[in-house]
Amino acid sequence: MSKPGVCICIERGLEKRGKKKNDEKNGIIKEKIKNKCSKKKKLILKRKRKKKKRKRRKEKKKKRTKIINEKNLNLKQLIFFIFKNTKVGNEFVCVEASRQSGGIRLKQKTENIEAMT
């Protein structure tokens, strides 16, 4: 049923039309193959876009980890570093943190906590 180089969409279209025998002779299929199915083109473009997105995400992650690794920070320094570079650092203070889970528990800043640290 499937001919090499013929897109599935085109095949289905031919089936719906009743697949006339002289279609191939008239070169209708060949013409469609040359133009390539638009659905296939869209899929290919979608894949490319996804790849680019993934690449960008990876690069961003690499940059972040690079900064942390270069400075070779321990946990407390790391939290301080993160806080210094975010807006959150102004309103919250760190209570507990674990590097394995990447979790940081925060408390809203009050006078008492500021006095303690």
C-alpha positions as a Markdown table, in Angstrom:
| # | Residue | x | y | z |
|---|---|---|---|---|
| 1 | Met | 0.0 | 0.0 | 0.0 |
| 2 | Ser | 2.7 | 2.5 | 1.0 |
| 3 | Lys | 5.0 | 3.6 | -1.8 |
| 4 | Pro | 8.5 | 4.8 | -1.0 |
| 5 | Gly | 8.6 | 8.6 | -0.8 |
| 6 | Val | 4.9 | 9.0 | -0.5 |
| 7 | Cys | 3.7 | 10.7 | 2.7 |
| 8 | Ile | 1.0 | 9.0 | 4.7 |
| 9 | Cys | -1.2 | 12.0 | 4.5 |
| 10 | Ile | -1.0 | 12.0 | 0.7 |
| 11 | Glu | -1.8 | 8.3 | 0.6 |
| 12 | Arg | -4.9 | 8.8 | 2.8 |
| 13 | Gly | -6.0 | 11.7 | 0.5 |
| 14 | Leu | -5.8 | 9.4 | -2.5 |
| 15 | Glu | -7.8 | 6.7 | -0.7 |
| 16 | Lys | -10.5 | 9.2 | 0.1 |
| 17 | Arg | -10.7 | 10.3 | -3.5 |
| 18 | Gly | -11.1 | 6.7 | -4.6 |
| 19 | Lys | -7.5 | 6.3 | -5.9 |
| 20 | Lys | -8.0 | 6.6 | -9.6 |
| 21 | Lys | -5.7 | 4.4 | -11.6 |
| 22 | Asn | -4.5 | 7.1 | -13.9 |
| 23 | Asp | -3.4 | 9.4 | -11.0 |
| 24 | Glu | 0.1 | 8.0 | -11.2 |
| 25 | Lys | 0.2 | 8.4 | -14.9 |
| 26 | Asn | -0.9 | 12.0 | -14.7 |
| 27 | Gly | 1.9 | 12.6 | -12.2 |
| 28 | Ile | -0.3 | 13.9 | -9.4 |
| 29 | Ile | 1.5 | 11.8 | -6.8 |
| 30 | Lys | 4.9 | 12.8 | -8.1 |
| 31 | Glu | 4.0 | 16.5 | -7.9 |
| 32 | Lys | 2.8 | 16.1 | -4.3 |
| 33 | Ile | 6.0 | 14.4 | -3.3 |
| 34 | Lys | 8.0 | 17.2 | -4.8 |
| 35 | Asn | 6.1 | 19.8 | -2.8 |
| 36 | Lys | 6.3 | 17.6 | 0.3 |
| 37 | Cys | 3.3 | 17.3 | 2.6 |
| 38 | Ser | 2.7 | 20.4 | 4.7 |
| 39 | Lys | 2.0 | 18.3 | 7.8 |
| 40 | Lys | 5.4 | 16.6 | 7.6 |
| 41 | Lys | 7.1 | 20.0 | 7.2 |
| 42 | Lys | 5.3 | 21.3 | 10.3 |
| 43 | Leu | 6.3 | 18.3 | 12.3 |
| 44 | Ile | 9.9 | 18.7 | 11.3 |
| 45 | Leu | 9.9 | 22.4 | 12.3 |
| 46 | Lys | 8.2 | 21.5 | 15.6 |
| 47 | Arg | 11.0 | 19.0 | 16.3 |
| 48 | Lys | 13.7 | 21.6 | 15.5 |
| 49 | Arg | 12.1 | 24.2 | 17.8 |
| 50 | Lys | 11.9 | 21.7 | 20.6 |
| 51 | Lys | 15.6 | 20.8 | 20.1 |
| 52 | Lys | 16.6 | 24.5 | 20.3 |
| 53 | Lys | 14.5 | 25.0 | 23.4 |
| 54 | Arg | 16.2 | 22.0 | 25.1 |
| 55 | Lys | 19.6 | 23.3 | 24.1 |
| 56 | Arg | 18.9 | 26.8 | 25.5 |
| 57 | Arg | 17.7 | 25.3 | 28.8 |
| 58 | Lys | 20.8 | 23.1 | 29.1 |
| 59 | Glu | 23.1 | 26.1 | 28.4 |
| 60 | Lys | 21.3 | 28.2 | 31.1 |
| 61 | Lys | 21.7 | 25.3 | 33.6 |
| 62 | Lys | 25.4 | 24.9 | 32.7 |
| 63 | Lys | 26.0 | 28.6 | 33.4 |
| 64 | Arg | 24.3 | 28.5 | 36.8 |
| 65 | Thr | 26.2 | 25.4 | 37.9 |
| 66 | Lys | 29.4 | 26.8 | 36.5 |
| 67 | Ile | 29.1 | 29.9 | 38.8 |
| 68 | Ile | 28.5 | 27.8 | 41.8 |
| 69 | Asn | 31.3 | 25.3 | 41.0 |
| 70 | Glu | 33.8 | 27.9 | 40.3 |
| 71 | Lys | 33.4 | 29.5 | 43.6 |
| 72 | Asn | 33.4 | 26.1 | 45.3 |
| 73 | Leu | 31.0 | 27.1 | 48.0 |
| 74 | Asn | 29.8 | 25.1 | 51.0 |
| 75 | Leu | 26.1 | 25.0 | 51.8 |
| 76 | Lys | 25.9 | 28.2 | 53.9 |
| 77 | Gln | 27.9 | 30.2 | 51.5 |
| 78 | Leu | 25.8 | 28.8 | 48.6 |
| 79 | Ile | 22.6 | 29.9 | 50.2 |
| 80 | Phe | 24.0 | 33.3 | 51.0 |
| 81 | Phe | 25.2 | 33.6 | 47.4 |
| 82 | Ile | 21.7 | 32.6 | 46.0 |
| 83 | Phe | 20.0 | 35.0 | 48.4 |
| 84 | Lys | 22.3 | 37.9 | 47.5 |
| 85 | Asn | 21.4 | 37.5 | 43.8 |
| 86 | Thr | 17.6 | 37.3 | 44.3 |
| 87 | Lys | 14.8 | 39.6 | 45.5 |
| 88 | Val | 13.8 | 37.0 | 48.0 |
| 89 | Gly | 16.9 | 37.7 | 50.1 |
| 90 | Asn | 15.5 | 41.0 | 51.2 |
| 91 | Glu | 12.3 | 39.7 | 52.8 |
| 92 | Phe | 13.2 | 36.2 | 53.9 |
| 93 | Val | 15.9 | 34.4 | 55.9 |
| 94 | Cys | 17.0 | 30.8 | 55.6 |
| 95 | Val | 16.2 | 28.4 | 58.4 |
| 96 | Glu | 17.2 | 25.0 | 57.0 |
| 97 | Ala | 18.8 | 23.7 | 53.8 |
| 98 | Ser | 19.9 | 20.5 | 52.2 |
| 99 | Arg | 22.0 | 20.2 | 49.2 |
| 100 | Gln | 20.8 | 16.7 | 48.2 |
| 101 | Ser | 17.1 | 17.6 | 47.8 |
| 102 | Gly | 17.9 | 21.2 | 46.9 |
| 103 | Gly | 15.4 | 22.3 | 49.4 |
| 104 | Ile | 15.6 | 25.5 | 51.4 |
| 105 | Arg | 13.2 | 26.4 | 54.2 |
| 106 | Leu | 12.6 | 30.1 | 54.6 |
| 107 | Lys | 11.1 | 32.3 | 57.3 |
| 108 | Gln | 9.9 | 35.8 | 56.9 |
| 109 | Lys | 12.4 | 38.3 | 58.3 |
| 110 | Thr | 11.5 | 39.8 | 61.7 |
| 111 | Glu | 13.6 | 41.8 | 64.1 |
| 112 | Asn | 14.2 | 38.7 | 66.3 |
| 113 | Ile | 15.7 | 36.7 | 63.6 |
| 114 | Glu | 17.9 | 39.5 | 62.4 |
| 115 | Ala | 19.2 | 40.0 | 65.9 |
| 116 | Met | 20.0 | 36.3 | 66.2 |
| 117 | Thr | 22.1 | 36.1 | 63.0 |
